[in-house]
Amino acid sequence: MLFLFNSSGYESSKRQQIIETESEVSMTEVDMAGGSNLSKGVVSTGNPTSKSVDQVDYDNLYDNPSDDELDSLESHGSVIAHLLSQVKIGMDLTKVVLPTFILERRSLLEMYADFFAHPDMFVDITDSRTPRDRIVAVLRWYLGAFHAGRRSEVAKKPYNPILGEVFQCYWDLPQRISGNSSGESEDKFCKSKAQLLPWVENSKAVMFFAEQVSHHPPISAFYAEHVGNKISLNAHIWTKSKFLGLSIGVINIGHALLTLHSPVREDYILGFPNGYARSIFTTPWVELGGPVTISSTHTGYNATVEFKTKPFFSGEKNRIMAQVFSPDDKKKPFLTVEGEWNGLMTGKWADGRIEKFVDVNRLDIIKKRARPVAEQEHHESRFMWKDVTAGLKYKDIEKATDAKFKLEEKQRQEARQRAERKETWRPRMFIPAGDTWIFTEPLEQRLKHIQKARVAASAASVPTTVDGQHNSTHERNN
């Protein structure tokens, strides 16, 4: 799910002299409470696209990607070859100009949300009763989280998020899972200020918020939680891209902190594999590679995962091997998992048992839900990139290129203005802490709000006498 060409480009010749450094660019500094005058879900383009329509349903473009987005890039191979002839092996690709047609129709921030395409597996982690069971549940969710981010094996590049850009969404859990809660009374508290996304009607949903918090380096931070099951994840990630000759490699730097908040706090640190775009001169395809660790300092349990890259001449693609260790035996795993991260993975236990650990082909991808584009703020991903998305959808590359250029040039201008005022950009919902980024309104705070609301509601419901003393049932009966 993690991607790939961390560089950008322009199709038209008038843009070719522009090197996309995106110097400290940010979203327009608009009023967070500002709204849109656009009609819900359908926005006038003012300019007919190649589809010859004046109205574009942007929500449909994002929610229902069609197969045309995943077309082979072979027809553009000569263009890519010409561009890549300008680079050397090992060169950083940040400043390399790539054509607009290579873009996937969504922001990288939205792509990260696909980690939670199986929200039930994420929430199920809290049902495990022992530390041993929980590390296995964490691994099961983690291994099942990568396939949903890739709509096809054809490698295309999501939009590079602009500094200050945000993406927020939620997932309704399947009917079989309602999450741990105290019934309808819980909803009253969850729908208060304690809820992560106040606009979401279903308080039992898994909720997600992502923000581009830095440009140099280009850091994305994201946060997800389920209040009822008291589980959250806080992550940050940034990439370095290199030209490797016949492929492009992306080093993913950062980690995620998965936290179980009840009955006692339990943290798990998770790494990210690297990404590779292979066969870039014909039909690029994606693979993941490199070692990753999952560990809990609270319990001592840990797992290692090796994403294996395909050998050059032969061998299988997308292979993984994971091993899980207990704190009592750090050399011999009690569970080994092997298979394909985009297919079937089989678990082999130390006692000889063999089981189907994860089969992503049999997992239902739960659709993420975002606000309609017409109701989004100007700094939200789908609203921000809507004209680029429409141009790509209807194969109007000039329209997409112009929209992308105007958007990024506007942000460059704002960056220059901030520099003149000697101002620095401050992220909306994350703060730096050492080598990581922390969500400013984490679940711990939200749970405290819920507890305070419960206490206040409970106190208000206790009958009192005229002088303010509690009037117990015994006293009233006497």
N, C-alpha and C positions, 0 to 999 in steps of 0.2 A: 503494500500500500504506500510505502514511502517513496517520494520521488526524487527524481531523476534530473533532467537537464536544469541545473540551477543557473540559468542565464535567460536572456530575453532577446527579442529581435523584431525587426520591422520588414514588411514585404516590399513596400514601394521604394523606388530609388531615392525619392526625396528624403527618406528616413535613414538611408544606409550610412550617412555620415554621423549619425547620432549614436554614441556609445551609451548603453543603458547602465550607467552607474547608479541611478536612482539615489543620488546623493541626499541622504537624510530626508527623503520625501515622506510626507504624512498625508493622512486624510484631511479634507477640509475641516477646519475647526468650527463646527456648527454646534448649535444648541442641542444638547443631548435629548431634549424633549421635543425638538422640532419634528414636524410630521411631513406628509406628502399630500399634495392636492390631486394626485393621480387616482383614477378610478381603480378599484380593487382588482389586482391581478392582471389587468390589461392596460398597456401604456402606449400612447401614440408615439411613433418614431419620428414623424414629421418628414420622413424620407423613405420612400418605398424601397424594400430590399429586393433581392433577386427573386424572391417569392411573390413580389408584386402585391404586398399588403401594407396597409398603413397602421395596422394594429398588431402588436406582438404580445402574445401571452408569455411573459417572461417566466412565470412560475412553471408553466409546462415545459419550457426549455430546460430548466434546472431539474425538475422532478422526474421528467420522463426522457432521459437521454436516448436518442435513437442510434441505430447501427451506423448511420452515415458518419457519426463522430469518430468511429473506430476504423474507418477505411484505411487500407494499406497506404503507406507513404512512398511506395515504390515509384509512383508517377512523379514524385518530387525529388527522387534520388540525386539527380544531377545538380539541383540547387543546393542540397545539403552537402554534396561532395565539394562543390565550389566553396561553400562557406568554411567547411572543415579543413580545406587545403590551406587556410590561413593560420592554422594553429599547429603547435608542436606537441609531441607526446609528453604528458605530465603537466601541460599548461593548465592554469586555472581558467575556467570558462566563464567567470562572472561577467567579463566585459566582451564576450563574443556575441556578435549579432546573429540571432537566429530568426528565421521567417515566422510570421504570424500563424501560418497554416499548421505549424507543429503544435499549437496550443490545444490543450484539453479545455472543455468549456466549464471550468469552475476554478475557484481559488484553491491554493494549497491548504488554506485554513479549513475549507470545507472537506478536503480530502482527509485531513487528520481526524475529522469526525467519524469517518468510517471504521475507526478502531472499535466503535461501539455499535456496529451494525447487528451484533447479537447481544443486545442489552440484557437478555435473560441470563446468559452465561456470566456476564459481569455481576449481576445481582445475586446469582446463585452461589457465588463465592462465600457469602456470609452464612449460608446454610450448613457449611462444613463444620463439624464439631471439634475436631482436633487440629493442631498445627500441621500435622502430616497431611491430613485431608485438605487443609486450606492451601498449602503450597501446590498440591496437585490440581486443585480447582483454579488457582491463579494461572498455572501453566496451561491448563486446558483452554481457558479464555484467551490467553495470550497467543497461543498457536492458531486459534481460530479467528484471530482478529485481522490478519493481513490480507486475505484473499479479496475481501469486499472492496478494498480501496482501488483495485485494478479492474476496470470495466472490461478490459480485454488484455491480451498479451501484447498487443501493439502499443509501443511506448509513445505516449504523448505527454506534454508538459503542462501541468496546471499553471494558472497565473501566479506570478510572484506577488505575494501580498504586499500592499503598501503599508508603510509605517502608520500605525494607528487603526488599521483595518480590523474589523471584528466579524466573527461569524458565530451565531448562536442557534441552537436547535434543540429538539428533544425527541425521545422515542417512547411510544406507548408500549408497555410490556404485554406479552401474550396473555390471553385469558387465564391460562393455567398458573400465572404468577401475578400476584397482586402486591407483593412486597409486604414486609412486616409493618403493621400499623395497628392502631387502636380503634379502627373503624371510622365512622363518619366524623367523630370528634377530632380525630387526627387531622382531617382535611382542613378544619377551621384554623388550626395553628399553622399548617404548612402553607396555606394560602395567604398568610400574613406577610409581614416584612421578611420573615425567615426564608421565603422561597427564593431560589436562585434566579429564576426567570418569572417575574410576576405576571407576564402576559400569557403564560401557559396555564390552561384551564385544568389539566390533569395533574394534580399535585403528586401523584404516584409515578410520574414519568421519570426516566433517566434524562437529566438535563446536561447541556454542554455549552461551554463558552470558550472561544479561541480569540486571540489577539496577536497581531504582529507588534512585538514590543521593542524591537531594535532593528536597525538597518545595517550597521557595521559592528559585529557580524549580523546577518539576517536571521534573527531569532523569532521563532513562533512559540507562543505559550498557550496551553489549553488546559481546561479544567472540566471535570465531569463528576456528577454525584447522583446518588439516590438517597433521599432523606429517610424514607421508611426503613431501609435496610442498613442505613448508617455506613455507607461505603462511598469513598471519593477517590479521584485520581487527579494529581497535579503534575503537569509535564512541561518541558521546554525542549526544543530541538532546533538545530541549525545545520546547514550543509556546506560542504566544500566539494565542488565538482572539478573533475580532471578528465582531460582527453587521453584515452589509452590506446589510440590507434584505430582499432576496429570497434571500439566501444567507448562509452562514457561512464565513469565511475563517480558515485556520490557517497562521500563519507558523512554519515549522520552523527552529529555530536549532540549529546544531551541525555536525559534520562526521565523516567516517570516515577512518581511516588504514589503507589496505591496504598490507601489507608482504610483499615477496618476500625471503626470508632467504638464498637461495643461488642462484648461487655467491657473489654479493656482494649486500649489502642494497640494496633499491630500494623507495622509498616512493611511494605515490600518495594524494593528498588528494582526497576526494570530498565534494561538498555534497549537500543534500537539497532537492527542490522543495517548494513550498508546496501545501497541500491546500484544496479548496473543496467544500462541500456546497451544491448548487444545488437550486432548486425545493423549498425546505424546507416550504412550506405544502401540498404535494401529495405527490408521491413523490420524496423526496430522492435525488440521484445524485451521484457523486463525480467530481471531475476534479482533475488536478494542473496547476500553473502556475508560471511563473517561470524565471529563468536559473540554471544550475548549471555549475560548472567541475570538471574532473578534471585534475589536474596532478601532474607528478613533478619535484621539484627535482633529483633525481639525473641524470635523462636530458634534461630540458628539453622533453620532449614534453607536450602538453596538449590538452584537448578542451573545447569549450563545448557545453552542451545547453540548448535552449530548449523548455520544456514550454508549449505554447500553449493558452490557455483559449479556449473556444468563444465566438465573437462573439454578442452578445445576440440579434440577429434571425435570423441565418443562419450557415452554416458547419459544419464538421465538429468532432467532439469528439475529445479525447485525442491531438491531433497533437503531434509532436516534430520538431525539427531539430537535428542534432548536427554539429559540424565538428571535425576533428582536425588539429592543426598540428605541424610538426616544429620543432626548435630553430633550424633554418637558415632557415625562412620562417614568420614568425609572422603573416603577413597573408593568405596564400593556403593554404587547407586542402588536404591531399592526399587527404582522404576526407570526404564529406558523407553523412549518414544522415538519411532522412526517412521518416515513416510514423506509425503509431499505437503508443503504448507498450503498449496491450493487444491489439495485432494484428500486422500485418506491417510491418517496417521495411526499407527498401531502401538499400543503400550504393552511392554513386557515387564512383569513384576519379578522381583528377586525370588519369590516362592514358586515361580514357574507359570503363573497365570498369564494369559494373553487376552487382550481385549481391544476392541475398536475404541481408540482414545478420542479422536476427533475425525469426522468425515464432513468437510465443509460443503461437499456437494449435496449433502442431505440437510444442511442447516438453512432455515429460512432467514433471509436478510430482511430485517425489520426496517421499514422506510423511515428515514429521519424526517422531521417536520420542522419547517422554518416559517417565520411570518411571511405573508405575501409580500412580494417585492415592492408593491405600491405602498405598503405600510412600514417599510424599513427606513432606518436612518441613513443619511448619506454615507456614513462610514461603514455600513454593513456590506459584506462581500457581494451578495447577489445584486443589490441595488447598484453598487459601485461599478461592477463589471458587466452590467446588463446589455449595453450596446455592443461591447466586444463579443459577448455571448451570442447575441442575435446575428451579428455579422458572420461569425463562424458557422452558425447553424445553417444560414441560408447561402453559404459559400460566397459571401460578398467580402472578400479578403481586404479590399481597399477600405470598406466601411469599418471593419474590425480594426485594421491598422490605424486608421485615423482616430477612432474612439480611444484606442489604447494610448496613442501618442498624446492626445489632448489631456487625458486623465493624468498621465505621468508628468507631463510638462507643467500642469497646474500644481502638482505636488512639489515639483522642483522649485517653482516660484515661491511657494509657501515656505519651503526650507530656507531659501535665500532670505526671505523676510524675517524668519526666526533668527537667522544668523545676524542680520543687521540689528535686531533688537536684543541680541545676546541672550536669547531664550533657548532652553533645552526642552526636548520633547519628554513629556511624562506620560507613561502608559495609563490607560483608564482603569484597568482592573488587576494589574500585576505589579509587583515591586521586586527589584533585584535583591538577592540575598546570597552573597558569595558567588558561587558558580552556577546558581540556579535562579529561577523566578517563581515567586509565591503568589498565589491568588489572594487578593486582599479581603475577600469575604468568604473564607473557607467554611466547610461544613461544621467545624467545631463551634464557630460563632453562631451559625444557624441553629444548631441543636440547643445552644444556650438560650437563644431567643424563644425557641419552642418550649423549653422547660420553664422559663419565666412566665410565658403566656399560660401554661397549664396551671402553675402555682397560683397565678392571679385569678384565673377562672375558678379554680377550686375554692380559693378563699372567698370569692364573691358569692359562691353558691351555698356557703355555710350559714344557716339562720342565726341571728343574734338577738339578744334581748334589748330592751330600751337603753340600758346602760352600756351596751356594746359587748357584753359577755356572750360567749357561745351558749346557745340554748339547746342542750342535748335532748335526745329523745326521752331519756329517763326523767329529766327535769320537767319536760312538757307533760309526761304521763302522770306526774305527781302534782 
